[in-house]
Amino acid sequence: MDLFWLVLIVVGVGAFGMLAGRARDDVRHGRRWDAAFYAETHRQTQTDATGVLMCRRCGASGSERAGRCPSCGAVL
């Protein structure tokens, strides 16, 4: 029974050490990625009646149905 408690304590200390040792940069990077992903998935694009969108990266016009810029390949 003493061996069980010893193993349980060692595993608990190891788990706490792994959680406490996580760098704050990783947490901040995760938050930035989450914010960028949320902004990209919830953005609204303005389209006209023709279904043509203007690329935000290079300014070329591309079909709304294609979803990608024909010049640079960016998401429209």
Sequence and secondary structure as in RCSB ss.txt:
>XXXX:A:sequence
MDLFWLVLIVVGVGAFGMLAGRARDDVRHGRRWDAAFYAETHRQTQTDATGVLMCRRCGASGSERAGRCPSCGAV
L
>XXXX:A:secstr
 HHHHHHHHHHHHHHHHHHHT  HHHHHHHHHHHHHHHHHHT      TT EEE TTT  EEETTT B TTT  B
 
